């Protein structure tokens, strides 16, 4: 019974983390509106730099902290940081008359969000792998499907609250849910399990003087490039629809919703058909689908925003299983550094997030590239993912390290 409660708490945390993560992009129209925050495109992109930096640092520090204070406390620290982030976002609306102050509060809010994501998500992946040691790939896909469900719900909630003229209702709602989860989780054991079955005598944390296995850096490169591809869709879809294709705010939000619904649906689908479509096949095929989606998005005519929304759905399907699978493959192969794999993958994923979140603004301003052309060129990154996927699963399994 206790483990059932722990599993329920972990899965609920994944959904809440997903909503919190996409809260900022979901209300991007508020941030760039002259009637509210009045941020420029570069300022909007720069808002996510603290998030990327703190997520990288916290995810890379998470394994060491888990070793010293335990996974439960690391997880609780992450959720507490999410709570502070949502509270700061709510407070920032009262400073919109002072642009520098409002922007500083937003930067602090995204910094806290990065801490929350970097601590909580690796812990959730590690807990899930431990709960279901015989079905790690499926379990991690299910966890990330719930996280994806949260990311799909965020723009829907944003549309509702913005429609009623109370956009700040979203951070208020998430503050309440996060606080409730924190209080429930404090009472649960959330047992420490950072080693895979059959590896009880494996070294939990690699000595500092020992370098990471070469294979780790291939996994890390995949996570970084994936972060660029996902973030170009997740953070810029609404801006592309509204500014690039002249779509309404409702259609722009729909693009983000469709993307995350496809991400979630893909994770559920590929977990369900694992027996007929092995994860290794899925892992090799999805980057190709993602490349096709980027080409299609970049070539969408301005008069067809609904077509762009469809292509964002294809991109979401292409992204769906890639991050969960690279984490589960890495945890299973890199057995000597299992405790560090999830955090490392999230850290490099966040590096890619930072590159895409901030890089689009300067590319538009300095290189005079349109969002359409940026989407088109990102096809090359998706093809790079395909090459890395074959390096990761294109050889027989072997113990690494």
C-alpha positions as CSV (number, residue, x, y, z in Angstrom):
1,X,0.0,0.0,0.0
2,X,2.8,2.4,0.9
3,X,4.5,1.9,-2.5
4,X,1.2,2.6,-4.2
5,X,1.0,5.9,-2.5
6,X,4.5,6.7,-3.4
7,X,3.9,5.8,-7.1
8,X,0.7,8.0,-7.1
9,X,2.7,10.9,-5.6
10,X,5.5,10.5,-8.1
11,X,3.0,10.4,-11.1
12,X,1.1,13.4,-9.7
13,X,4.3,15.3,-9.3
14,X,5.2,14.6,-13.0
15,X,1.9,16.1,-14.1
16,X,2.2,19.1,-11.9
17,X,5.9,19.6,-13.0
18,X,4.7,19.5,-16.6
19,X,2.1,22.3,-16.1
20,X,4.5,24.4,-14.1
21,X,7.2,24.0,-16.8
22,X,5.0,25.3,-19.6
23,X,3.3,28.0,-17.6
24,X,5.7,30.7,-18.8
25,X,5.5,29.8,-22.6
26,X,1.7,29.3,-22.2
27,X,1.2,33.0,-21.2
28,X,3.8,34.3,-23.6
29,X,1.2,36.6,-25.2
30,X,0.9,38.4,-21.8
31,X,4.7,38.9,-21.6
32,X,5.0,40.4,-25.1
33,X,1.8,42.4,-24.8
34,X,2.3,46.2,-24.5
35,X,-0.7,46.3,-22.2
36,X,1.0,44.0,-19.7
37,X,4.8,43.4,-19.5
38,X,5.8,44.7,-23.0
39,X,8.8,42.4,-23.5
40,X,10.6,42.4,-26.8
41,X,11.4,39.1,-28.5
42,X,14.9,39.1,-27.2
43,X,13.8,39.9,-23.6
44,X,11.2,37.1,-23.8
45,X,13.9,34.6,-24.9
46,X,16.3,36.0,-22.3
47,X,13.8,35.3,-19.6
48,X,14.5,31.6,-19.9
49,X,18.3,31.9,-19.5
50,X,18.3,31.7,-15.7
51,X,16.0,28.7,-16.0
52,X,18.4,26.9,-18.2
53,X,21.5,27.8,-16.0
54,X,19.9,26.8,-12.7
55,X,18.3,23.6,-14.3
56,X,21.8,22.5,-15.6
57,X,23.5,23.2,-12.2
58,X,20.8,21.6,-10.1
59,X,20.4,18.5,-12.3
60,X,24.2,17.9,-12.3
61,X,24.4,18.5,-8.6
62,X,21.4,16.3,-7.9
63,X,23.3,12.9,-7.9
64,X,25.7,14.1,-5.3
65,X,23.0,15.6,-3.2
66,X,21.0,12.4,-3.4
67,X,24.0,10.5,-2.1
68,X,24.3,12.8,0.9
69,X,20.7,13.9,1.8
70,X,18.6,11.4,0.0
71,X,16.4,11.4,-3.1
72,X,13.3,12.4,-1.2
73,X,14.8,15.6,0.1
74,X,16.2,16.5,-3.4
75,X,12.7,15.9,-4.8
76,X,11.1,18.0,-2.1
77,X,13.6,20.8,-2.7
78,X,12.7,20.7,-6.4
79,X,8.9,21.0,-5.7
80,X,9.5,23.8,-3.2
81,X,11.5,25.7,-5.9
82,X,8.5,25.3,-8.2
83,X,6.2,26.7,-5.6
84,X,8.4,29.8,-5.2
85,X,8.6,30.2,-9.0
86,X,4.8,30.3,-9.3
87,X,4.5,32.7,-6.4
88,X,7.0,35.1,-8.0
89,X,5.2,34.9,-11.3
90,X,2.0,35.9,-9.6
91,X,3.7,38.8,-7.7
92,X,5.4,40.1,-10.9
93,X,2.1,41.5,-12.2
94,X,2.1,44.2,-9.5
95,X,5.4,45.5,-10.9
96,X,4.5,45.9,-14.5
97,X,4.6,49.7,-14.1
98,X,8.3,49.4,-13.4
99,X,9.7,47.4,-16.4
100,X,13.2,46.6,-14.9
101,X,11.7,45.4,-11.6
102,X,9.0,43.3,-13.3
103,X,11.6,41.7,-15.6
104,X,13.9,41.0,-12.6
105,X,11.1,39.2,-10.8
106,X,10.4,37.2,-13.9
107,X,14.1,36.2,-14.2
108,X,14.0,35.1,-10.5
109,X,10.9,33.1,-11.2
110,X,12.4,31.3,-14.1
111,X,15.6,30.7,-12.1
112,X,13.5,29.0,-9.4
113,X,11.7,27.0,-12.0
114,X,15.0,25.7,-13.3
115,X,16.0,24.6,-9.8
116,X,12.7,22.8,-9.5
117,X,13.0,21.1,-12.8
118,X,16.6,20.1,-12.3
119,X,16.1,18.6,-8.9
120,X,12.6,17.0,-9.3
121,X,12.6,15.4,-12.8
122,X,15.8,13.3,-12.4
123,X,14.5,12.2,-9.0
124,X,11.2,11.2,-10.5
125,X,12.8,9.2,-13.3
126,X,15.1,7.4,-10.8
127,X,12.1,6.6,-8.5
128,X,10.1,5.3,-11.4
129,X,12.9,3.1,-12.7
130,X,13.2,1.6,-9.1
131,X,9.5,1.0,-8.7
132,X,9.3,-1.0,-12.0
133,X,12.8,-2.6,-12.4
134,X,11.5,-5.2,-15.0
135,X,9.8,-2.6,-17.2
136,X,12.1,0.4,-17.0
137,X,11.5,1.7,-20.5
138,X,7.7,1.4,-20.3
139,X,7.6,2.9,-16.8
140,X,9.8,5.9,-17.7
141,X,7.7,6.5,-20.8
142,X,4.6,6.4,-18.7
143,X,6.0,8.9,-16.2
144,X,7.1,11.2,-19.0
145,X,3.7,10.8,-20.6
146,X,2.1,12.2,-17.5
147,X,4.7,15.0,-17.5
148,X,3.7,15.6,-21.1
149,X,0.0,15.6,-20.1
150,X,0.8,18.4,-17.8
151,X,2.6,20.4,-20.5
152,X,-0.5,19.9,-22.7
153,X,-2.8,21.1,-20.0
154,X,-0.8,24.3,-19.3
155,X,-1.8,26.2,-22.5
156,X,-5.4,25.0,-22.1
157,X,-5.5,26.4,-18.6
158,X,-3.8,29.6,-19.9
159,X,-6.5,30.0,-22.6
160,X,-9.2,29.7,-19.9
161,X,-7.7,32.1,-17.5
162,X,-6.6,34.6,-20.1
163,X,-10.1,34.4,-21.6
164,X,-11.6,35.5,-18.3
165,X,-9.1,38.3,-17.9
166,X,-7.3,36.6,-15.0
167,X,-4.2,35.1,-16.5
168,X,-2.6,35.1,-13.0
169,X,-5.1,32.4,-12.0
170,X,-2.7,29.8,-13.6
171,X,0.2,30.5,-11.2
172,X,-2.2,30.7,-8.3
173,X,-3.7,27.3,-9.2
174,X,-0.3,25.7,-9.6
175,X,0.9,27.2,-6.3
176,X,-2.0,25.5,-4.5
177,X,-1.4,22.1,-6.2
178,X,2.3,22.2,-5.6
179,X,1.9,23.0,-2.0
180,X,-0.7,20.2,-1.6
181,X,1.7,17.7,-3.2
182,X,4.6,18.9,-0.9
183,X,2.5,18.3,2.2
184,X,1.4,14.9,1.0
185,X,5.0,13.9,0.0
186,X,6.4,14.9,3.4
187,X,4.5,11.9,4.9
188,X,5.6,9.3,2.4
189,X,8.8,7.3,2.7
190,X,9.8,7.6,-1.0
191,X,12.5,5.0,-0.4
192,X,15.9,5.6,-1.7
193,X,16.7,3.3,-4.7
194,X,19.4,4.6,-6.9
195,X,20.9,1.3,-8.0
196,X,19.4,-1.0,-10.6
197,X,18.4,-4.6,-9.6
198,X,21.4,-6.9,-9.7
199,X,23.8,-4.0,-9.2
200,X,23.7,-3.7,-5.4
201,X,27.5,-3.8,-5.2
202,X,28.0,-1.3,-8.0
203,X,29.6,2.0,-7.2
204,X,26.9,4.5,-6.6
205,X,28.9,7.7,-7.3
206,X,31.9,7.5,-9.6
207,X,35.1,8.8,-7.9
208,X,35.9,12.3,-9.0
209,X,39.3,11.4,-10.5
210,X,37.6,8.8,-12.9
211,X,36.4,10.3,-16.2
212,X,33.0,9.6,-17.5
213,X,32.7,6.8,-20.1
214,X,32.9,7.8,-23.7
215,X,29.4,6.5,-24.2
216,X,28.0,9.0,-21.7
217,X,29.1,11.9,-23.9
218,X,27.2,10.4,-26.9
219,X,24.1,10.2,-24.7
220,X,24.7,13.7,-23.5
221,X,25.1,15.1,-27.1
222,X,21.7,13.5,-27.9
223,X,20.0,15.1,-24.9
224,X,21.5,18.5,-25.8
225,X,20.5,18.5,-29.5
226,X,17.1,17.1,-28.5
227,X,16.7,20.1,-26.1
228,X,17.2,22.5,-29.0
229,X,14.6,20.7,-31.1
230,X,12.0,20.4,-28.4
231,X,12.4,24.0,-27.2
232,X,12.1,25.5,-30.7
233,X,8.6,24.0,-30.7
234,X,7.6,24.4,-27.0
235,X,8.8,28.1,-26.6
236,X,8.3,29.5,-30.0
237,X,5.3,27.9,-31.5
238,X,2.9,30.5,-30.2
239,X,5.2,33.4,-31.3
240,X,5.6,31.8,-34.8
241,X,1.8,31.4,-35.3
242,X,0.9,34.9,-34.1
243,X,3.9,37.0,-35.4
244,X,4.9,34.9,-38.3
245,X,1.6,33.6,-39.7
246,X,-0.7,36.3,-38.3
247,X,-2.9,33.8,-36.4
248,X,-5.1,34.8,-33.5
249,X,-4.0,34.3,-29.9
250,X,-6.4,31.3,-29.6
251,X,-4.9,29.6,-32.7
252,X,-1.4,30.3,-31.4
253,X,-2.2,28.7,-28.1
254,X,-3.8,25.8,-29.9
255,X,-0.4,25.1,-31.7
256,X,1.3,24.7,-28.3
257,X,-1.5,22.5,-27.0
258,X,-1.4,20.3,-30.1
259,X,2.4,19.9,-29.8
260,X,2.2,18.8,-26.2
261,X,-0.8,16.6,-26.7
262,X,1.1,14.8,-29.5
263,X,4.1,14.5,-27.2
264,X,2.0,12.9,-24.5
265,X,0.0,10.7,-26.9
266,X,3.2,9.5,-28.5
267,X,4.7,8.5,-25.1
268,X,1.5,6.6,-24.2
269,X,1.4,5.0,-27.7
270,X,5.0,3.8,-27.8
271,X,4.7,2.4,-24.2
272,X,1.6,0.5,-25.2
273,X,3.1,-1.0,-28.4
274,X,6.5,-1.9,-27.0
275,X,5.9,-5.6,-27.7
276,X,5.3,-5.0,-31.4
277,X,7.6,-2.0,-31.8
278,X,10.7,-2.3,-29.7
279,X,11.9,1.0,-28.1
280,X,15.2,0.8,-30.2
281,X,13.1,1.0,-33.4
282,X,11.1,3.9,-32.1
283,X,14.3,5.7,-31.0
284,X,15.8,5.5,-34.5
285,X,12.6,6.4,-36.4
286,X,11.3,9.4,-34.4
287,X,14.2,11.8,-35.3
288,X,13.4,11.3,-39.0
289,X,9.8,12.2,-38.4
290,X,10.9,15.3,-36.5
291,X,13.1,16.4,-39.4
292,X,10.1,16.1,-41.8
293,X,8.0,18.2,-39.4
294,X,10.6,21.0,-39.2
295,X,10.8,21.2,-43.0
296,X,7.0,21.3,-43.2
297,X,6.7,24.0,-40.5
298,X,9.3,26.2,-42.2
299,X,7.5,25.9,-45.5
300,X,4.0,26.6,-44.2
301,X,2.3,29.4,-46.2
302,X,1.2,32.4,-44.2
303,X,-2.4,31.9,-45.2
304,X,-2.5,28.4,-43.7
305,X,-2.0,28.6,-39.9
306,X,-4.1,25.5,-39.4
307,X,-1.6,23.5,-41.5
308,X,1.2,24.8,-39.2
309,X,-0.7,23.5,-36.2
310,X,-1.0,20.1,-37.8
311,X,2.8,20.1,-38.4
312,X,3.4,21.0,-34.8
313,X,1.5,17.9,-33.9
314,X,3.8,15.9,-36.1
315,X,6.7,17.5,-34.4
316,X,5.3,16.6,-31.0
317,X,5.0,12.9,-32.1
318,X,8.6,13.1,-33.3
319,X,9.7,14.4,-29.9
320,X,7.5,12.2,-27.8
321,X,9.6,9.2,-26.7
322,X,13.1,10.5,-27.3
323,X,14.0,12.1,-23.9
324,X,12.5,9.3,-21.8
325,X,14.2,6.7,-23.9
326,X,17.6,8.3,-23.8
327,X,17.4,8.4,-20.0
328,X,16.2,4.8,-19.7
329,X,18.8,3.5,-22.2
330,X,21.5,5.4,-20.4
331,X,20.5,4.1,-17.0
332,X,20.5,0.6,-18.2
333,X,23.8,0.7,-20.1
334,X,25.9,3.0,-17.9
335,X,25.5,0.9,-14.7
336,X,28.6,2.4,-13.0
337,X,27.1,5.9,-12.9
338,X,23.4,5.1,-12.8
339,X,22.7,7.7,-10.1
340,X,24.2,10.4,-12.3
341,X,22.7,9.5,-15.7
342,X,19.2,11.0,-15.2
343,X,20.6,14.2,-13.8
344,X,23.3,14.4,-16.5
345,X,20.7,13.9,-19.3
346,X,18.4,16.5,-17.9
347,X,21.4,18.9,-17.5
348,X,22.4,18.6,-21.1
349,X,18.8,18.7,-22.2
350,X,18.6,22.1,-20.4
351,X,21.7,23.3,-22.2
352,X,19.9,22.7,-25.4
353,X,16.8,24.4,-23.9
354,X,18.9,27.5,-23.2
355,X,20.4,27.6,-26.6
356,X,17.0,27.5,-28.3
357,X,15.1,29.6,-25.8
358,X,17.5,32.6,-26.1
359,X,19.1,32.0,-29.5
360,X,16.1,32.7,-31.6
361,X,15.8,36.4,-30.7
362,X,19.5,37.2,-31.6
363,X,19.2,35.2,-34.8
364,X,16.2,37.3,-35.9
365,X,17.8,40.6,-34.8
366,X,21.4,40.1,-36.0
367,X,21.2,37.4,-38.7
368,X,17.9,38.7,-40.0
369,X,16.5,35.2,-40.1
370,X,12.7,34.7,-40.0
371,X,11.2,32.1,-37.6
372,X,10.2,30.1,-40.7
373,X,13.8,29.9,-41.9
374,X,15.0,29.0,-38.4
375,X,12.5,26.1,-38.3
376,X,13.7,25.0,-41.7
377,X,17.4,25.0,-40.7
378,X,16.6,23.1,-37.5
379,X,16.0,20.1,-39.7
380,X,19.7,19.6,-39.6
381,X,19.6,19.2,-35.9
382,X,16.9,16.6,-36.2
383,X,19.0,14.7,-38.7
384,X,21.9,14.9,-36.2
385,X,19.6,13.3,-33.6
386,X,19.0,10.4,-36.1
387,X,22.8,9.9,-36.4
388,X,23.3,9.9,-32.7
389,X,20.3,7.5,-32.2
390,X,22.1,4.9,-34.4
391,X,25.3,5.4,-32.4
392,X,23.4,4.7,-29.2
393,X,21.2,1.7,-30.1
394,X,23.0,0.6,-33.3
395,X,25.3,-1.8,-31.6
396,X,24.8,-4.8,-29.2
397,X,24.4,-3.9,-25.6
398,X,27.6,-3.9,-23.6
399,X,28.6,-2.9,-20.1
400,X,30.1,0.6,-20.2
401,X,32.4,2.3,-17.8
